[in-house]
């Protein structure tokens, strides 16, 4: 209801601006800010669609973004306006270009892409339903869990290697039961994008995506190839480690969960005090960025609102949406997601909204898992990026005003503080809890290493199919296997699901951006592992994050090997 109130108020104000039948610089800025804010609300909802049923709010999305008559009215008003302020004039010209492109777009192709994306999701879900049915036949409780999490728990707890292999094979067979129609669906989506890019005069889909990047296509290709090569090599090392721990098995990664259980033995895994974790990352924010944070006392149930200060100046807000209460979310789930605007009488501070799906402890204490901490630190990085980004124009929201390859730099840097010795010291853990903490860090690193192949092959397939003028996923996978031998460690059926994700649909070919950010953040953070947080000063970092905050800064070319080196270094460092 609170979200509906926000959207209704925005639509009422938009209608009032349009009723004037002319725009001023000030009303144009307000109009653009309204659209930015509404777009952020739906971006938040769509990124959390697994948890939030927001279908009843979709009429608002249609009213703002799917009304061609409204778009024509906006275009006419914008074209009749002349702005004296050069920054606002730049925004006006950009917005006119956006509206012209939108009105000229092939809506039939757009609708067909949306239909195929839904079809792909339905095929994937059918396979997951089959897996859940298998578990139910085996007498496993399937309430409240996904097929992947239930399968992981079941297989990791199975002592016999042969039975683990059999269960894994059964899950894979059910996943791939509809592989051909799933690949056909994804390939049709790729072909529609290719046809659209040709009509728009582009050499390829990837060429259009690279226009939103600050690195050339050859550099992106090098990132992809280097990561695939390194991932294959590291998987070989991980396979050897698993075999050494649990015995000789044919496909070691299929036994990864059991390997983790073997490493854990009877070690107790601790939970971590949420407030202490937030206090630590606030300390990082103070020492690195010179910012302070203060929690508002009346944030509402399940949401903590934090005010961010630079000295005595309020520069933004962060809402921590912390507790998982199922699909019936608390009222202020999306309240106030917005960009910064400061022009004339139109002033609004940025608000970042962090969605962290935590489960409150049964005794009511605010304790979270290590995975929760890692997620929390990562999202704080995004929030800081949203608040601190420079040269923010009214028609460009938040991280959208960065080249694609840099949008994860700061968040991946911030998440790495979970490995810092001072974080362990800050939590004031017992010796037993410190040992448990060290195990949690090791598991997170091992999980990251297990997923190298998954990330690398996804990035490579995404890059190659959207770079090519013909051919689909199957052919791209075969070419990748010919070059790197990836089929020894993965199968084609693992990857079509990722092509139903919004990220690839929005930025086809750009999955390599996560790889570059992983390497960039590893290079930037590694020297800090041997420094005390208390010794850091904001002046030490005056220019360190310029590329995260300013579009016009160049993108670095990090050594992709830094990804593998960082986790190896973090793995063997003392826990603090």
N, C-alpha and C positions, 0 to 999 in steps of 0.2 A: 504493500500500500504506500509506503514511503517513496519507493521508486516510481510508482505511478504518479504520485504527487509531483515529483521532480519533473518528470516527462511532460505532464499536463501543464505545469507552470511554464516550462520552456516553450511548448507549442503555443500557449496563450500569448507569451511575449513576442514570439516570432510573428504571429498573426497581427499583433499590434504594430510591429515595425513595418510589415508589408502594407498595412492599411494606410500608411502615410504616403504611399505611392511614389516615394523618392527616398534616396539614401543620402545620408551625410557620412563624413568620415567616421564619426562617432557611432552612428547606427550600423554602419558596415562592420566595424570592429565588434560591436555587440552581437550582430547576426552571426559572424564567423565564430565567435566564442560559444554561442548557443549550439551551433552545429558540432564544434569540437567536443563540448561537454556531453551531448547526447551520443555522439559516436563512442566516447569513452565508456559510457554506461553500457552500451550494447557489446563493446569489445570485452568488458569485464564479464558480462553475462554469458557470452558465447564461449569464453575461455574456461568457464566453470559450468558448462552445460551438463556435465556428469552429475553435478550436485544441485543445480538450480533449474526448476521448471518455470521458464519465463515465457511460455507460448502466449499467455494472455496479455503480454506487453508488446507483442509483435505488431499490432496495429499502429503503435507509435513509431516503430521503425519504418513501416510502410509510409506513414504520413510525412516523415521527414525526408526519407531517402528514395522512395519509390513512386513519387508523384511527378510525372513529366510536366504537367501544367505548372506546378510549383517551381520546378527547375527553370522553365522558360521565363517565369516571372522574375526569379532571382537573377537570371542572366541579363534580362532587359534592364533591371535596376542597376546592376553592377556596371553594365556597359555605359549607362548614362551618367555615371559618377566619375569625377576627376578628383584625384587626391593630391594635395600639396605635400603631404608627408611622404618621402620616398619609400620608406619601409611599408607604409600602408598601401601605397600605389603598387609596390611589388606584390603584395598580398592580393590586391584586387585583380591584377593581371593573371596571377596564378589561379585565382578562383574562377575567373572567366574561362581560362583554359580547361580547368577541371570540369566546369559545367558543359562546355562545348563537347569535350570528349565523352562525357556521360550521355548527352543527348544524341550523339552520333554513334554510340555503342550498339553492337549487335545484341539486343536483349534476348533474342531467341537462343543464341549461343550461351549467354550468361545463365539463362533458365535451365538449359540442358546440362551445363556444368554442375549447377546446384542439384539437379535431379540425379545425375550420375554419382555425385559425391554421397548423397543420401543412400543410393543403391549400394555403393561400395560399403558403407557403414552397416547396412542391413545384412549384406553377405558375411561380413566379418562377425557380426553379432550372432548370426545363425550358427557359425562354427563354435563360438563360445558357449552358446546354449547347448549344443551337442556335447561339449566337454563337461558342462555342469550336469547334464543328464547322466553321463558316464560316472561321475563322482557319486551322484545320488544312488545309482545302481550298486556301487561299491559300499554303500552305507555311510558315505561322508556327508556331514551337515553342510549344505551349500547356502544357508541363509547368511546374508550380510557380507558376502565375499564375492570377488570376481573369479572367473575361471583361472586366470593366471596366478592369483595369490593363493587360491585353494590348491591348485596343482603344485605350486612350489612347496607349500607346507607339507602336502601329502608325500611328495617324492623325496623331499629332504629327510623326512622322518622314517622312510623305509630302509631297513638295515641291509637288505639283500640287493647287491648290485644288479643282478639279472632282473629283479622285479622293478627296480628303478628304471632300467632301460626299457622294459616292456611298457610301463606307464607313460614314459616320455614318448615312445613310439606311437602309442594310442592317441595321446593328445595331438601329436603332429599330424597323424592321419586324419583326425577330425577337423583340425584347422585347415588342412589342404584339400578336404573333400570337395570344396567349391572353388578351388584355386583357379581353374580355367576361366569360369565366368567372372571371377574377381579381377584377374589380369586383363580380360577383355574390357571390363568396365574402366579400369585405370587407363588402359591404352586409348580408349575412346576419349577420355578426358584430355589426355596428352595431345591427341590429334586435333581436338577442338581448339586448344591453346595455340597449336602450330598454325592452324588455318587463320585464327584471329590475328596472330603476329604478322603473317604474310599480308593480310588485307591492310594492315597498318604500316606496311613498308619495312618491317624489320627482317633481318637475316634469320633470326631464330627467336624462340621464346626467351632463351637465356640472355640474348642481347638486350631485350627490353628490361629484364630484371637487373642486369648489370648497370643500367643507367641510374639505378638507385644506390650504387656502390661507388666507393672512391678508389677501388683497385681495378686493374684491368683483368680481362677474362683469363689471360695466360697465368696471372698470379693465382687466381682462384683455382685453376686447373692444377697448378703445382701444389696448392694446399691439399686438394682432394687426393691426388696421387701419393703425396708424401704420407698422409695420414693412413691411407689404406695399407701402404707398405709397412709402416710402423705397427699398425694394428695386427697385421698377420704375424709379424715377428713376435710381438708381445703375447699374442694368443698361444703361440708355441711354448713360450716360457711358462705361461699360466697352466697350460695342459700338463707340463712336467711337474709343476708344484702340486697340482691336484693328484696326479698319479702317485707321487711320493707320499702323500698323506693318506690316501684311501686305497691304494693298490692299482694295478693295471686294469684300466677300463677302456673300451673302444673310443668313446666320445666323452672325454673328461668333463666338458662344460655341462653336459646333461646331468652330471652328479654334483654340480656346484653347490646346491643347497645342502647336500649331505656333507660336502667338504667343509662348509662353514660350521655345521653342527659339530663335526669332528674337531675343528679348531677350538670351538667354544668349550667342549667337554662339559664340566659342571660349573663353569664360570658364570656368575650372575651378571646380567646386563643391567646397568643402572638407568634410571630416568633422571631428567635434569630439570632443575627449577626454572620455570619460564622467566620469572622476573630477573633472576641472576643472569640468564642468557641475554635478555634485553639490555641489562645494565652493561654487560661486556661490550656488546655491539655499539651501544651509545658511547662507551669509552673510546672505541675505535673511531667513531664519527668525530668525536671531539679532538682526538690526537692527530687525525689525518686531515680533516676538513675544517677544523675550528668551529664546529657546530655544537649546539647543545639541544637537548630534548626535554620536554616536560609533558607528562601525561595529564590530560584533563580528567577531573574527578567524575564527571557525569557523561561518560562515553556511551552508555547503553549496554544492555546485556550482550556479552559475547564479543563486543567490539571495544578496543582500546584506541582512543584518539590521542595522538602525540603531536604537540606543537614543536616545530623545528625553528631554532633561533640562530642567527649570526650576531653575536653580541647581544644587544637589547632588541634587535630587529626581528620580527616574525617573518620568516621567508616561506613557510608552507606548513602543511599538515600531513601526517601519515595516519591512516585508519588501519589498524590491525584487526582483520576479521578472523578471529582465532579459533572458534569452536565449531566443530562439525555437529550440527543438529539435524542432519538428514535433509530432506528436500524442503521442509518447512523452515526456511531461513528466517533469522531475526529481521525486524522491520528495516533496519538501516544497512542492509546488505550492500547497496550500491550508492548510498547517500553521498553526494558531493564530489564524485569523481570529476576532476576538471583540470584545465590547463591554467597557466598564469597569463593574465592580461593586465597591462598597466599602460593605459593610454587615455589621456583626457580624464573624463569622469568615470571611465570603465576600468575598475580595478578589482581583480580577484586573484587571490593567492592560489598556487597549485595545491591540489590535494591528491595524494597517492593512496591507493587502496590495496592493501595486501591481503590476499585470501590464503589462509593457512588452515588446512583441514585437520585440526588437532582434535583428539578425543580427551575430554577432561577425565582425570583419574576418578575411579569409582568412589574414593573417599572425599572427592571435591578439591583435592590439592591440584595446583597448577603445575603439573609435571609433564614433561614431553620427552619423546624419544630423541636419540641422536639424529635420526633422519629428519625429524621435525626441526631440530636446531639448524641443520644444514639448509633446509628449505627456507627457514626464517631468515637466515643470514643472506641467502641469495636474493630473496625478495626485498630485503632492506636495501640492497645494492640498487635494484631497479627503482625503488622509491626515491632514493637519494638522487639518482640520475634524473628522474622526472622533476624533482624540485630544483636542481642546480643547473640544468641545461641552459645554455646561453642563446642569445639572439632568437628568442622564441617568437614566431610570427603567429598572428591570430588564426591563420588557416592551416597551421601545421602543429599537431599536438604531440607533446612529450617526445618519446623516443622515436616517433615517426620522423623527427627532424634530425636524424643521424643516418649516415650511410648504413646499409643493412649489416655489413660485416662488423660493425662496432656496437650493436645494440645490446650484446651480452657481455661486453668487456668488464664493466664495473660490477655487475651482479656476480659473475664468476670469480672476480677478485675478492669480493666480500665474503662469498661462501667459504673461501679457503681459510678464514680465521678459525674454523672448527679444528684445524690441525695445529694451530699455534700453541706452543707450550704455555703461554700466559693465559689462554682460555681455560686450560686444565687447572692452573693454579687459582684462577679467579673463582672457580666453582667450589673450592674448599672441600674436596672429596676425601673420603677415607682411602686407605691403601687398597682395600678391596674394590672400591668404586673407581679408583684410578686405573686399576688393572682392567676393570670392565670398560672404562672409557677408551683405553688403549685398544681393546678388542673392537669396540665400535668404530674407531678410526680405521683400523685395519680392514674391517668388513666393507666400509664405504669405499676404500681404495680398491679392494678386490672387486667390488661390484662395478666400479668405474672401469677397471681393466677388462672385466668380462664383457662389458658393453662397447668396448672400442670397436670391435668388428661390426656390431650392429649400427653404430653411428657412422662409421667410415663407409660402409657399403650403401647405407641410405643416402649419404651425401653424394657418393659417386653415381649412383643410379639417377638421383634427382638431377644432377649436373648433366649427365650424358644424354638422357632422354630429352631434356629441354634444350640441349645444344644441337641435337640432331634434327634433320628435316624429316626423317622417317624412322620406323622401327619402334619396338616397344620394350617393356621391362624385361621380357625373357631374353631377347637378343642382347640387351645391355648387360644383363647379368652374365651371360655366356662370355661376352667380350672381356668383362672385368675378371672373370675366372681365368681366362686365357692369359691375362697379363699378370695377375697376382696370386692365383690359386686360392681364391676365397672360398670355393665350394668345399674345401677340406674342413672349414670351420663354421659354415652356415649354409642355409638352403634358400632358394628363391621365395618359398612360401612365407618367410619371415617378414618380407618387405612391402608387399602391396598395401598393407594396412596403413602405412605411414603416408601414402599418397591420398588418403581420405582426410588427412589432417588439414585444418585451416592454414597452417604455416606454408605448406607447399602450394596450396591453392592460391594464396595471396602473393607469394614470392617464389614462383616456380624456378628451381635451379639453385636457390640460395641457401640450402641446408649447410653448405660449407661454412657459413658464417659462424656457426657454433664451434666448428673446429678452430677457426682463426681466433675467436675469443678465448677458447680454452687455452691455446698456446700463449696468447698475449697476456692473459691473467696469470698464467704460471710463471712467465718470465718476470712479470712485475712483482709478484708476491714472493718468489723464492728467497730474495735477499732478506725479507722480513722475518723468516723463520728463525734466524739467528740474532734478531734484535728484540729488545724488550719494548713492550707497548709504552711503558712509562718514559722511555727515552725518545719517543717520536714527538715531533713538533709539526704543526701545519706548514711552517715555512719549508720543511723538507720535501713537501709534496705540492709546492705552488704550481708547478707545470705538469705534474705527473699524470693528471687526468684530463688534460685539455682536450684530447681526442674523444673523450666520453661526453664532453660538454659543449663542444663547438664543432658544427658541421664542417667549417672551412679548414679545420686542421687535417693534416694528412693521416692516412691509415698506415700503421707500421707493418712490417713484414716479419713477424716473429718466427723463430725456429720451431717447426712443428714438433720436433723431438723434445721440446720443453715439456709437452704434455706428459710424456712417458717418464722423463727425468724427474719432474716434480713429484709425482706420486711415489716413485721409488725412494726419493729423498725423504718425503714426509713419512713413509712407512717405517723407516729405520731410525728416525730421530727419537730422542728421549721424549716422553710424554709431558715433561715439565714438572 
